[in-house]
Amino acid sequence: MTTLSESKCEACRNDSPRISDAEAAQLHAEIPQWRLIAQEEPKQLEREFTFRNFADALKFTQQVGQLAEQEGHHPELCTGWGRVKVTWWTHKIEGLHHNDFVMAAKTDELYEQMQGS
Amino acid sequence: MTTLSESKCEACRNDSPRISDAEAAQLHAEIPQWRLIAQEEPKQLEREFTFRNFADALKFTQQVGQLAEQEGHHPELCTGWGRVKVTWWTHKIEGLHHNDFVMAAKTDELYEQMQGS
């Protein structure tokens, strides 16, 4: 089975199906450190990453932003001193698509690489 | 008179005075496109900048972040597709310092330079 972080984002149209609650729950298990925001619309995936200073937080923002450009799928990135809150959702469908879980997993991977460097 | 964008941020201590409401109102006139958030504590300066795509928004985030590192004063930068919301306040005093108005003015200047390029 292809893991989320090995997957590529697929082209998303206005009529692409939102992910079902059951599938979301299943995929969520692969990215347990993300919060699945389901109480209010649109559903979103959110995680706050911590860093030892502002420069590292900014570097991570840059890396996630570059990844977003490569994949053609864009998050909200809130950068502060020692922290970046990343939120993924799919604007076109005002909710969660499989792509968002892929991007969350890839974001985790970038974070792990940065922690290890 | 030195304009805000020509000023440098001064070192801020835990006992540095918050800016007075009168002075804040006066300085706000120099950066009219910022919203002075005074209804709730901490007081903050906030402005949303718009861009034609995600890459430009990310580039602006990077520039404001580098400026923050140079000045030793750090904002919150929320980057999304075609927009960056910048929020300035001084954590040590849980409110607004003169430095925040300086940084807001410098942020405006970066935005104008980018629009002109």
gemmi code that builds the backbone of each chain (N, CA, C; Angstrom):
import gemmi

chains = {
    "A": [
        ("MET", (0.848, -1.215, 0.000), (0.000, 0.000, 0.000), (0.872, 1.248, 0.000)),
        ("THR", (0.494, 2.211, -0.809), (1.227, 3.471, -0.835), (0.887, 4.272, 0.416)),
        ("THR", (1.897, 4.750, 1.102), (1.603, 5.578, 2.276), (1.183, 6.965, 1.800)),
        ("LEU", (0.599, 7.722, 2.685), (0.157, 9.081, 2.334), (1.330, 9.927, 1.864)),
        ("SER", (2.445, 9.833, 2.574), (3.550, 10.725, 2.227), (4.207, 10.338, 0.901)),
        ("GLU", (3.962, 9.111, 0.443), (4.484, 8.708, -0.871), (3.532, 9.094, -2.005)),
        ("SER", (2.305, 9.459, -1.664), (1.290, 9.771, -2.682), (1.513, 11.156, -3.282)),
        ("LYS", (0.906, 11.373, -4.434), (0.903, 12.694, -5.054), (-0.512, 13.260, -4.954)),
        ("CYS", (-0.634, 14.570, -4.889), (-1.960, 15.176, -4.909), (-2.548, 15.049, -6.304)),
        ("GLU", (-3.827, 14.695, -6.365), (-4.486, 14.610, -7.665), (-5.200, 15.928, -7.960)),
        ("ALA", (-5.463, 16.181, -9.221), (-6.164, 17.413, -9.603), (-7.549, 17.414, -8.954)),
        ("CYS", (-7.932, 18.525, -8.400), (-9.204, 18.599, -7.674), (-10.141, 19.556, -8.398)),
        ("ARG", (-11.356, 19.109, -8.684), (-12.348, 19.949, -9.356), (-13.435, 20.369, -8.371)),
        ("ASN", (-14.275, 21.283, -8.823), (-15.363, 21.748, -7.961), (-16.309, 20.613, -7.570)),
        ("ASP", (-16.395, 19.602, -8.439), (-17.328, 18.510, -8.143), (-16.622, 17.263, -7.598)),
        ("SER", (-15.360, 17.415, -7.211), (-14.671, 16.276, -6.596), (-15.368, 15.945, -5.280)),
        ("PRO", (-15.449, 14.673, -4.952), (-16.163, 14.313, -3.719), (-15.341, 14.662, -2.479)),
        ("ARG", (-16.016, 15.199, -1.468), (-15.358, 15.331, -0.167), (-15.090, 13.931, 0.361)),
        ("ILE", (-14.114, 13.827, 1.217), (-13.809, 12.535, 1.801), (-14.925, 12.161, 2.781)),
        ("SER", (-15.250, 10.886, 2.841), (-16.316, 10.472, 3.769), (-15.790, 10.473, 5.199)),
        ("ASP", (-16.688, 10.533, 6.157), (-16.273, 10.523, 7.565), (-15.504, 9.240, 7.890)),
        ("ALA", (-15.957, 8.122, 7.327), (-15.295, 6.841, 7.617), (-13.871, 6.834, 7.072)),
        ("GLU", (-13.709, 7.316, 5.829), (-12.378, 7.327, 5.225), (-11.474, 8.327, 5.956)),
        ("ALA", (-12.066, 9.459, 6.355), (-11.291, 10.464, 7.097), (-10.755, 9.867, 8.399)),
        ("ALA", (-11.596, 9.120, 9.080), (-11.183, 8.506, 10.349), (-10.039, 7.523, 10.127)),
        ("GLN", (-10.144, 6.795, 9.027), (-9.124, 5.789, 8.700), (-7.791, 6.463, 8.359)),
        ("LEU", (-7.846, 7.494, 7.512), (-6.622, 8.187, 7.105), (-6.027, 8.978, 8.275)),
        ("HIS", (-6.886, 9.443, 9.144), (-6.426, 10.216, 10.304), (-5.459, 9.387, 11.153)),
        ("ALA", (-5.673, 8.089, 11.166), (-4.800, 7.204, 11.945), (-3.358, 7.239, 11.440)),
        ("GLU", (-3.175, 7.586, 10.176), (-1.823, 7.666, 9.598), (-1.107, 8.957, 9.995)),
        ("ILE", (-1.881, 9.980, 10.376), (-1.292, 11.271, 10.755), (-1.874, 11.706, 12.110)),
        ("PRO", (-1.562, 10.918, 13.165), (-2.235, 11.099, 14.457), (-1.948, 12.430, 15.139)),
        ("GLN", (-0.884, 13.096, 14.713), (-0.557, 14.351, 15.392), (-1.317, 15.547, 14.829)),
        ("TRP", (-2.149, 15.303, 13.813), (-2.994, 16.368, 13.261), (-4.354, 16.317, 13.928)),
        ("ARG", (-4.925, 17.485, 14.148), (-6.260, 17.573, 14.703), (-7.238, 17.628, 13.533)),
        ("LEU", (-8.218, 16.782, 13.568), (-9.246, 16.774, 12.517), (-10.381, 17.673, 13.001)),
        ("ILE", (-10.466, 18.848, 12.414), (-11.440, 19.826, 12.884), (-12.757, 19.581, 12.179)),
        ("ALA", (-13.654, 18.966, 12.885), (-14.892, 18.510, 12.242), (-16.124, 19.175, 12.820)),
        ("GLN", (-15.919, 19.940, 13.894), (-17.080, 20.539, 14.568), (-17.725, 21.618, 13.706)),
        ("GLU", (-16.892, 22.337, 12.966), (-17.460, 23.408, 12.153), (-16.992, 23.273, 10.704)),
        ("GLU", (-17.777, 23.786, 9.798), (-17.436, 23.740, 8.373), (-16.526, 24.911, 8.036)),
        ("PRO", (-15.570, 24.833, 7.097), (-15.198, 23.585, 6.464), (-14.339, 22.733, 7.389)),
        ("LYS", (-14.456, 21.408, 7.215), (-13.553, 20.510, 7.936), (-12.126, 20.822, 7.536)),
        ("GLN", (-11.235, 20.781, 8.494), (-9.828, 21.101, 8.236), (-8.926, 20.175, 9.035)),
        ("LEU", (-7.685, 20.048, 8.576), (-6.643, 19.363, 9.352), (-5.682, 20.417, 9.853)),
        ("GLU", (-5.380, 20.401, 11.134), (-4.547, 21.444, 11.721), (-3.511, 20.838, 12.652)),
        ("ARG", (-2.265, 21.315, 12.554), (-1.238, 20.903, 13.518), (-0.298, 22.072, 13.791)),
        ("GLU", (0.072, 22.228, 15.057), (1.050, 23.262, 15.404), (2.408, 22.600, 15.614)),
        ("PHE", (3.403, 23.061, 14.882), (4.772, 22.553, 14.966), (5.611, 23.541, 15.779)),
        ("THR", (6.481, 23.021, 16.633), (7.297, 23.922, 17.457), (8.766, 23.883, 17.047)),
        ("PHE", (9.438, 24.999, 17.264), (10.842, 25.180, 16.870), (11.583, 25.935, 17.961)),
        ("ARG", (12.923, 25.933, 17.866), (13.675, 26.582, 18.947), (13.794, 28.090, 18.776)),
        ("ASN", (13.400, 28.609, 17.612), (13.472, 30.067, 17.409), (12.594, 30.479, 16.210)),
        ("PHE", (12.631, 31.756, 15.899), (11.813, 32.260, 14.793), (12.385, 31.824, 13.445)),
        ("ALA", (13.726, 31.862, 13.339), (14.368, 31.543, 12.053), (14.005, 30.140, 11.579)),
        ("ASP", (14.010, 29.173, 12.500), (13.670, 27.798, 12.127), (12.192, 27.681, 11.728)),
        ("ALA", (11.343, 28.399, 12.443), (9.910, 28.389, 12.104), (9.713, 28.942, 10.690)),
        ("LEU", (10.411, 30.020, 10.378), (10.299, 30.652, 9.064), (10.826, 29.730, 7.959)),
        ("LYS", (11.902, 29.016, 8.279), (12.480, 28.068, 7.320), (11.474, 26.951, 7.009)),
        ("PHE", (10.804, 26.464, 8.042), (9.809, 25.412, 7.858), (8.637, 25.927, 7.006)),
        ("THR", (8.196, 27.141, 7.294), (7.122, 27.766, 6.498), (7.511, 27.793, 5.026)),
        ("GLN", (8.757, 28.178, 4.778), (9.266, 28.244, 3.414), (9.237, 26.857, 2.754)),
        ("GLN", (9.675, 25.854, 3.511), (9.716, 24.488, 2.959), (8.317, 23.963, 2.664)),
        ("VAL", (7.389, 24.168, 3.591), (6.008, 23.696, 3.365), (5.402, 24.473, 2.197)),
        ("GLY", (5.726, 25.761, 2.110), (5.227, 26.579, 1.006), (5.745, 26.097, -0.342)),
        ("GLN", (7.004, 25.712, -0.381), (7.577, 25.198, -1.637), (6.943, 23.869, -2.023)),
        ("LEU", (6.734, 23.023, -1.026), (6.038, 21.750, -1.262), (4.633, 22.016, -1.815)),
        ("ALA", (3.943, 22.990, -1.240), (2.595, 23.343, -1.693), (2.609, 23.775, -3.156)),
        ("GLU", (3.610, 24.563, -3.532), (3.729, 25.007, -4.917), (3.977, 23.821, -5.850)),
        ("GLN", (4.850, 22.909, -5.426), (5.135, 21.719, -6.240), (3.877, 20.897, -6.481)),
        ("GLU", (3.078, 20.748, -5.437), (1.903, 19.875, -5.516), (0.670, 20.606, -6.039)),
        ("GLY", (0.756, 21.938, -6.078), (-0.406, 22.713, -6.515), (-1.553, 22.660, -5.527)),
        ("HIS", (-1.224, 22.521, -4.247), (-2.263, 22.471, -3.197), (-1.727, 23.274, -2.018)),
        ("HIS", (-2.509, 24.248, -1.561), (-1.955, 25.276, -0.667), (-2.640, 25.333, 0.700)),
        ("PRO", (-1.839, 25.397, 1.752), (-2.378, 25.457, 3.121), (-2.459, 26.881, 3.632)),
        ("GLU", (-2.905, 27.025, 4.864), (-2.664, 28.258, 5.596), (-1.526, 27.964, 6.562)),
        ("LEU", (-0.562, 28.880, 6.615), (0.644, 28.713, 7.434), (0.763, 29.907, 8.365)),
        ("CYS", (0.526, 29.703, 9.652), (0.655, 30.817, 10.600), (1.962, 30.679, 11.374)),
        ("THR", (2.877, 31.605, 11.076), (4.234, 31.547, 11.598), (4.390, 32.533, 12.744)),
        ("GLY", (4.876, 32.056, 13.877), (5.189, 32.946, 14.998), (6.523, 32.555, 15.590)),
        ("TRP", (6.905, 33.150, 16.707), (8.205, 32.835, 17.314), (8.174, 31.393, 17.810)),
        ("GLY", (8.984, 30.517, 17.168), (9.080, 29.133, 17.633), (7.902, 28.242, 17.302)),
        ("ARG", (7.030, 28.686, 16.373), (5.877, 27.835, 16.055), (5.310, 28.143, 14.673)),
        ("VAL", (4.788, 27.099, 14.051), (4.063, 27.265, 12.783), (2.796, 26.416, 12.881)),
        ("LYS", (1.646, 27.043, 12.719), (0.390, 26.280, 12.682), (0.031, 26.077, 11.215)),
        ("VAL", (-0.082, 24.811, 10.828), (-0.386, 24.487, 9.432), (-1.821, 23.968, 9.355)),
        ("THR", (-2.603, 24.501, 8.431), (-3.993, 24.060, 8.246), (-4.208, 23.680, 6.791)),
        ("TRP", (-4.660, 22.461, 6.609), (-4.967, 21.959, 5.260), (-6.456, 21.753, 5.088)),
        ("TRP", (-6.990, 22.215, 3.976), (-8.344, 21.876, 3.533), (-8.427, 22.220, 2.050)),
        ("THR", (-9.500, 21.833, 1.412), (-9.622, 22.053, -0.030), (-10.712, 23.082, -0.289)),
        ("HIS", (-10.273, 24.244, -0.715), (-11.151, 25.392, -0.882), (-12.284, 25.095, -1.862)),
        ("LYS", (-11.915, 24.437, -2.970), (-12.912, 24.195, -4.027), (-14.117, 23.417, -3.547)),
        ("ILE", (-13.891, 22.506, -2.616), (-15.011, 21.686, -2.128), (-15.389, 22.077, -0.704)),
        ("GLU", (-14.770, 23.151, -0.190), (-15.063, 23.635, 1.171), (-15.058, 22.499, 2.185)),
        ("GLY", (-14.033, 21.680, 2.107), (-13.937, 20.573, 3.050), (-12.663, 19.794, 2.831)),
        ("LEU", (-12.643, 18.566, 3.296), (-11.436, 17.742, 3.198), (-11.481, 16.796, 2.012)),
        ("HIS", (-10.370, 16.739, 1.295), (-10.167, 15.829, 0.173), (-9.008, 14.910, 0.569)),
        ("HIS", (-8.892, 13.799, -0.115), (-7.767, 12.881, 0.155), (-6.434, 13.617, 0.096)),
        ("ASN", (-6.333, 14.577, -0.850), (-5.100, 15.373, -0.987), (-4.653, 16.011, 0.333)),
        ("ASP", (-5.593, 16.434, 1.158), (-5.234, 17.122, 2.402), (-4.499, 16.191, 3.366)),
        ("PHE", (-4.911, 14.933, 3.359), (-4.235, 13.955, 4.205), (-2.840, 13.658, 3.671)),
        ("VAL", (-2.731, 13.610, 2.344), (-1.414, 13.427, 1.706), (-0.496, 14.571, 2.126)),
        ("MET", (-0.994, 15.783, 2.027), (-0.160, 16.952, 2.340), (0.195, 17.020, 3.827)),
        ("ALA", (-0.740, 16.607, 4.676), (-0.449, 16.588, 6.121), (0.694, 15.612, 6.404)),
        ("ALA", (0.643, 14.447, 5.753), (1.699, 13.442, 5.959), (3.036, 13.951, 5.442)),
        ("LYS", (3.025, 14.620, 4.299), (4.267, 15.169, 3.732), (4.811, 16.284, 4.637)),
        ("THR", (3.917, 17.043, 5.242), (4.335, 18.111, 6.157), (5.032, 17.508, 7.381)),
        ("ASP", (4.454, 16.409, 7.909), (5.085, 15.710, 9.040), (6.503, 15.270, 8.671)),
        ("GLU", (6.636, 14.778, 7.448), (7.929, 14.267, 6.990), (8.964, 15.396, 6.921)),
        ("LEU", (8.547, 16.536, 6.393), (9.451, 17.700, 6.345), (9.897, 18.088, 7.757)),
        ("TYR", (8.947, 18.035, 8.688), (9.256, 18.412, 10.078), (10.275, 17.440, 10.670)),
        ("GLU", (10.049, 16.155, 10.433), (10.991, 15.148, 10.965), (12.383, 15.326, 10.370)),
        ("GLN", (12.430, 15.610, 9.070), (13.733, 15.832, 8.415), (14.439, 17.029, 9.037)),
        ("MET", (13.671, 18.062, 9.323), (14.273, 19.282, 9.876), (14.751, 19.049, 11.303)),
        ("GLN", (13.998, 18.266, 12.066), (14.398, 17.961, 13.446), (15.680, 17.123, 13.463)),
        ("GLY", (15.793, 16.274, 12.447), (16.956, 15.380, 12.379), (18.205, 16.062, 11.852)),
        ("SER", (18.049, 17.242, 11.247), (19.217, 17.863, 10.597), (20.046, 18.669, 11.595)),
    ],
    "B": [
        ("MET", (11.519, 65.337, 11.423), (11.061, 64.211, 12.241), (11.383, 62.888, 11.512)),
        ("THR", (11.852, 61.925, 12.267), (12.108, 60.610, 11.686), (10.785, 59.888, 11.468)),
        ("THR", (10.590, 59.355, 10.274), (9.347, 58.611, 10.049), (9.476, 57.240, 10.702)),
        ("LEU", (8.348, 56.569, 10.857), (8.372, 55.237, 11.473), (9.247, 54.275, 10.689)),
        ("SER", (9.124, 54.304, 9.364), (9.872, 53.310, 8.595), (11.372, 53.582, 8.580)),
        ("GLU", (11.771, 54.803, 8.949), (13.203, 55.095, 9.056), (13.758, 54.748, 10.444)),
        ("SER", (12.878, 54.498, 11.401), (13.299, 54.220, 12.776), (13.832, 52.798, 12.913)),
        ("LYS", (14.574, 52.560, 14.002), (15.024, 51.207, 14.334), (14.263, 50.763, 15.583)),
        ("CYS", (14.031, 49.461, 15.720), (13.399, 48.977, 16.943), (14.388, 49.085, 18.090)),
        ("GLU", (13.903, 49.547, 19.243), (14.778, 49.631, 20.411), (14.616, 48.358, 21.246)),
        ("ALA", (15.609, 48.073, 22.088), (15.539, 46.884, 22.941), (14.339, 47.022, 23.877)),
        ("CYS", (13.591, 45.946, 24.025), (12.372, 46.010, 24.828), (12.522, 45.111, 26.048)),
        ("ARG", (12.249, 45.646, 27.242), (12.348, 44.867, 28.478), (10.947, 44.586, 29.022)),
        ("ASN", (10.907, 43.712, 30.011), (9.609, 43.379, 30.606), (8.921, 44.598, 31.203)),
        ("ASP", (9.732, 45.575, 31.641), (9.134, 46.758, 32.271), (9.081, 47.962, 31.318)),
        ("SER", (9.287, 47.724, 30.040), (9.136, 48.822, 29.077), (7.681, 49.278, 29.089)),
        ("PRO", (7.450, 50.572, 28.961), (6.066, 51.038, 29.011), (5.301, 50.679, 27.743)),
        ("ARG", (4.059, 50.261, 27.915), (3.183, 50.118, 26.751), (2.944, 51.517, 26.208)),
        ("ILE", (2.642, 51.575, 24.934), (2.358, 52.868, 24.331), (1.011, 53.388, 24.866)),
        ("SER", (0.908, 54.682, 25.078), (-0.361, 55.229, 25.598), (-1.400, 55.258, 24.481)),
        ("ASP", (-2.666, 55.308, 24.845), (-3.731, 55.357, 23.835), (-3.579, 56.588, 22.943)),
        ("ALA", (-3.182, 57.708, 23.555), (-3.036, 58.955, 22.778), (-1.905, 58.816, 21.760)),
        ("GLU", (-0.770, 58.265, 22.203), (0.361, 58.117, 21.288), (0.030, 57.088, 20.199)),
        ("ALA", (-0.674, 56.030, 20.599), (-1.066, 55.005, 19.626), (-1.945, 55.616, 18.529)),
        ("ALA", (-2.868, 56.467, 18.929), (-3.764, 57.106, 17.960), (-2.970, 57.988, 16.993)),
        ("GLN", (-1.979, 58.674, 17.551), (-1.147, 59.573, 16.745), (-0.299, 58.770, 15.738)),
        ("LEU", (0.342, 57.707, 16.225), (1.194, 56.893, 15.345), (0.351, 56.132, 14.323)),
        ("HIS", (-0.845, 55.755, 14.724), (-1.735, 55.013, 13.823), (-1.996, 55.803, 12.537)),
        ("ALA", (-2.012, 57.120, 12.673), (-2.242, 57.973, 11.500), (-1.147, 57.791, 10.442)),
        ("GLU", (0.043, 57.377, 10.877), (1.144, 57.153, 9.920), (1.008, 55.827, 9.177)),
        ("ILE", (0.249, 54.894, 9.753), (0.067, 53.576, 9.118), (-1.437, 53.269, 9.054)),
        ("PRO", (-2.177, 54.079, 8.258), (-3.646, 54.017, 8.280), (-4.233, 52.700, 7.779)),
        ("GLN", (-3.430, 51.918, 7.054), (-3.988, 50.679, 6.509), (-3.934, 49.523, 7.507)),
        ("TRP", (-3.373, 49.788, 8.693), (-3.350, 48.767, 9.745), (-4.556, 48.971, 10.645)),
        ("ARG", (-5.084, 47.850, 11.132), (-6.192, 47.899, 12.067), (-5.599, 47.861, 13.468)),
        ("LEU", (-5.973, 48.791, 14.299), (-5.499, 48.827, 15.682), (-6.515, 48.053, 16.512)),
        ("ILE", (-6.128, 46.859, 16.928), (-7.060, 45.977, 17.621), (-7.001, 46.293, 19.109)),
        ("ALA", (-7.967, 47.016, 19.562), (-7.906, 47.541, 20.924), (-9.034, 47.013, 21.793)),
        ("GLN", (-9.968, 46.282, 21.184), (-11.139, 45.823, 21.943), (-10.738, 44.762, 22.966)),
        ("GLU", (-9.755, 43.944, 22.610), (-9.371, 42.871, 23.516), (-7.870, 42.885, 23.741)),
        ("GLU", (-7.437, 42.401, 24.873), (-6.009, 42.345, 25.191), (-5.407, 41.085, 24.591)),
        ("PRO", (-4.147, 41.032, 24.180), (-3.317, 42.215, 24.063), (-3.687, 43.060, 22.846)),
        ("LYS", (-3.471, 44.357, 22.942), (-3.644, 45.215, 21.770), (-2.667, 44.764, 20.693)),
        ("GLN", (-3.134, 44.771, 19.453), (-2.293, 44.326, 18.333), (-2.533, 45.214, 17.121)),
        ("LEU", (-1.555, 45.224, 16.219), (-1.722, 45.856, 14.904), (-1.830, 44.746, 13.882)),
        ("GLU", (-2.835, 44.818, 13.021), (-3.070, 43.736, 12.070), (-3.393, 44.294, 10.693)),
        ("ARG", (-2.789, 43.727, 9.669), (-3.154, 44.097, 8.291), (-3.069, 42.871, 7.391)),
        ("GLU", (-4.047, 42.749, 6.494), (-4.002, 41.664, 5.520), (-3.533, 42.216, 4.179)),
        ("PHE", (-2.473, 41.637, 3.646), (-1.902, 42.040, 2.363), (-2.333, 41.031, 1.305)),
        ("THR", (-2.665, 41.526, 0.108), (-3.114, 40.605, -0.943), (-2.085, 40.495, -2.063)),
        ("PHE", (-2.069, 39.346, -2.707), (-1.105, 39.025, -3.756), (-1.810, 38.270, -4.876)),
        ("ARG", (-1.134, 38.158, -6.025), (-1.807, 37.511, -7.159), (-1.732, 35.978, -7.112)),
        ("ASN", (-0.894, 35.448, -6.217), (-0.810, 33.984, -6.114), (-0.156, 33.578, -4.782)),
        ("PHE", (0.016, 32.278, -4.591), (0.598, 31.789, -3.344), (2.094, 32.099, -3.274)),
        ("ALA", (2.790, 31.953, -4.409), (4.244, 32.158, -4.415), (4.611, 33.572, -3.954)),
        ("ASP", (3.881, 34.571, -4.429), (4.168, 35.951, -4.019), (3.876, 36.166, -2.530)),
        ("ALA", (2.798, 35.550, -2.057), (2.470, 35.667, -0.628), (3.596, 35.064, 0.216)),
        ("LEU", (4.083, 33.911, -0.221), (5.157, 33.230, 0.513), (6.447, 34.048, 0.492)),
        ("LYS", (6.720, 34.678, -0.643), (7.903, 35.530, -0.785), (7.821, 36.719, 0.192)),
        ("PHE", (6.643, 37.291, 0.301), (6.441, 38.413, 1.223), (6.637, 37.955, 2.670)),
        ("THR", (6.081, 36.788, 3.002), (6.267, 36.224, 4.349), (7.757, 36.088, 4.661)),
        ("GLN", (8.504, 35.603, 3.683), (9.945, 35.424, 3.852), (10.631, 36.775, 4.091)),
        ("GLN", (10.239, 37.779, 3.332), (10.858, 39.111, 3.471), (10.534, 39.734, 4.823)),
        ("VAL", (9.282, 39.635, 5.232), (8.901, 40.209, 6.533), (9.613, 39.423, 7.646)),
        ("GLY", (9.732, 38.112, 7.470), (10.428, 37.285, 8.455), (11.898, 37.663, 8.578)),
        ("GLN", (12.547, 37.935, 7.453), (13.961, 38.338, 7.478), (14.118, 39.696, 8.147)),
        ("LEU", (13.212, 40.604, 7.845), (13.208, 41.910, 8.506), (13.052, 41.738, 10.023)),
        ("ALA", (12.161, 40.849, 10.422), (11.928, 40.584, 11.848), (13.208, 40.081, 12.518)),
        ("GLU", (13.932, 39.202, 11.831), (15.181, 38.683, 12.373), (16.225, 39.788, 12.517)),
        ("GLN", (16.299, 40.640, 11.506), (17.253, 41.762, 11.550), (16.969, 42.682, 12.733)),
        ("GLU", (15.694, 42.940, 12.976), (15.308, 43.908, 14.012), (15.154, 43.258, 15.381)),
        ("GLY", (15.140, 41.926, 15.402), (14.945, 41.236, 16.681), (13.553, 41.441, 17.250)),
        ("HIS", (12.586, 41.595, 16.369), (11.193, 41.775, 16.807), (10.311, 40.996, 15.840)),
        ("HIS", (9.466, 40.122, 16.371), (8.831, 39.101, 15.537), (7.307, 39.176, 15.527)),
        ("PRO", (6.711, 39.085, 14.349), (5.250, 39.145, 14.215), (4.638, 37.743, 14.130)),
        ("GLU", (3.330, 37.707, 13.971), (2.683, 36.496, 13.493), (2.350, 36.729, 12.026)),
        ("LEU", (2.661, 35.738, 11.197), (2.476, 35.857, 9.743), (1.599, 34.710, 9.283)),
        ("CYS", (0.361, 35.004, 8.894), (-0.514, 33.928, 8.406), (-0.609, 33.997, 6.889)),
        ("THR", (-0.010, 32.993, 6.260), (0.129, 32.961, 4.816), (-0.903, 32.034, 4.204)),
        ("GLY", (-1.661, 32.520, 3.237), (-2.591, 31.661, 2.509), (-2.488, 31.965, 1.026)),
        ("TRP", (-3.359, 31.410, 0.218), (-3.295, 31.648, -1.231), (-3.645, 33.120, -1.505)),
        ("GLY", (-2.644, 33.875, -1.983), (-2.886, 35.262, -2.352), (-3.038, 36.238, -1.195)),
        ("ARG", (-2.642, 35.828, 0.011), (-2.801, 36.760, 1.140), (-1.852, 36.420, 2.282)),
        ("VAL", (-1.442, 37.468, 2.990), (-0.655, 37.299, 4.221), (-1.235, 38.260, 5.261)),
        ("LYS", (-1.661, 37.723, 6.388), (-2.127, 38.576, 7.486), (-0.963, 38.733, 8.454)),
        ("VAL", (-0.557, 39.983, 8.670), (0.581, 40.261, 9.546), (0.053, 40.886, 10.835)),
        ("THR", (0.482, 40.374, 11.974), (0.054, 40.909, 13.272), (1.284, 41.243, 14.109)),
        ("TRP", (1.349, 42.489, 14.550), (2.459, 42.941, 15.393), (1.967, 43.259, 16.793)),
        ("TRP", (2.680, 42.779, 17.784), (2.501, 43.208, 19.174), (3.762, 42.791, 19.927)),
        ("THR", (3.884, 43.248, 21.180), (5.097, 42.954, 21.937), (4.766, 42.008, 23.078)),
        ("HIS", (5.228, 40.783, 22.918), (4.891, 39.714, 23.842), (5.291, 40.047, 25.279)),
        ("LYS", (6.508, 40.618, 25.435), (7.032, 40.895, 26.789), (6.131, 41.809, 27.599)),
        ("ILE", (5.459, 42.720, 26.929), (4.595, 43.656, 27.668), (3.114, 43.375, 27.376)),
        ("GLU", (2.859, 42.280, 26.642), (1.485, 41.868, 26.309), (0.655, 43.041, 25.777)),
        ("GLY", (1.270, 43.797, 24.878), (0.543, 44.924, 24.310), (1.385, 45.597, 23.242)),
        ("LEU", (1.071, 46.832, 22.940), (1.764, 47.549, 21.873), (2.884, 48.435, 22.400)),
        ("HIS", (4.010, 48.357, 21.730), (5.179, 49.190, 22.002), (5.405, 50.040, 20.756)),
        ("HIS", (6.162, 51.094, 20.886), (6.494, 51.939, 19.732), (7.090, 51.094, 18.598)),
        ("ASN", (7.893, 50.083, 18.987), (8.505, 49.188, 17.995), (7.484, 48.579, 17.026)),
        ("ASP", (6.293, 48.277, 17.535), (5.284, 47.628, 16.685), (4.829, 48.540, 15.553)),
        ("PHE", (4.753, 49.829, 15.843), (4.368, 50.797, 14.809), (5.502, 50.954, 13.788)),
        ("VAL", (6.747, 50.927, 14.295), (7.910, 50.970, 13.404), (7.859, 49.780, 12.437)),
        ("MET", (7.617, 48.598, 12.994), (7.622, 47.393, 12.159), (6.443, 47.373, 11.182)),
        ("ALA", (5.307, 47.880, 11.613), (4.148, 47.959, 10.709), (4.487, 48.860, 9.518)),
        ("ALA", (5.138, 49.985, 9.790), (5.503, 50.916, 8.714), (6.529, 50.273, 7.770)),
        ("LYS", (7.478, 49.545, 8.340), (8.486, 48.882, 7.503), (7.828, 47.775, 6.658)),
        ("THR", (6.834, 47.110, 7.226), (6.116, 46.059, 6.489), (5.385, 46.670, 5.294)),
        ("ASP", (4.745, 47.821, 5.522), (4.082, 48.530, 4.420), (5.077, 48.843, 3.304)),
        ("GLU", (6.274, 49.262, 3.717), (7.301, 49.648, 2.740), (7.731, 48.430, 1.901)),
        ("LEU", (7.922, 47.297, 2.559), (8.266, 46.059, 1.835), (7.179, 45.717, 0.824)),
        ("TYR", (5.920, 45.878, 1.234), (4.795, 45.557, 0.348), (4.798, 46.467, -0.875)),
        ("GLU", (5.020, 47.762, -0.631), (5.049, 48.715, -1.757), (6.193, 48.403, -2.714)),
        ("GLN", (7.352, 48.052, -2.147), (8.490, 47.691, -3.005), (8.163, 46.469, -3.869)),
        ("MET", (7.484, 45.510, -3.258), (7.162, 44.283, -3.984), (6.129, 44.557, -5.069)),
        ("GLN", (5.164, 45.410, -4.772), (4.141, 45.747, -5.775), (4.776, 46.491, -6.952)),
        ("GLY", (5.802, 47.281, -6.650), (6.446, 48.072, -7.692), (7.409, 47.264, -8.550)),
        ("SER", (7.786, 46.073, -8.057), (8.834, 45.314, -8.779), (8.249, 44.473, -9.907)),
    ],
}
model = gemmi.Model(1)
for chain_id, residues in chains.items():
    chain = gemmi.Chain(chain_id)
    for i, (resn, *xyz) in enumerate(residues, 1):
        res = gemmi.Residue()
        res.name, res.seqid = resn, gemmi.SeqId(i, " ")
        for name, pos in zip(("N", "CA", "C"), xyz):
            atom = gemmi.Atom()
            atom.name, atom.element = name, gemmi.Element(name[0])
            atom.pos, atom.b_iso = gemmi.Position(*pos), 0.0
            res.add_atom(atom)
        chain.add_residue(res)
    model.add_chain(chain)
structure = gemmi.Structure()
structure.add_model(model)
structure.setup_entities()
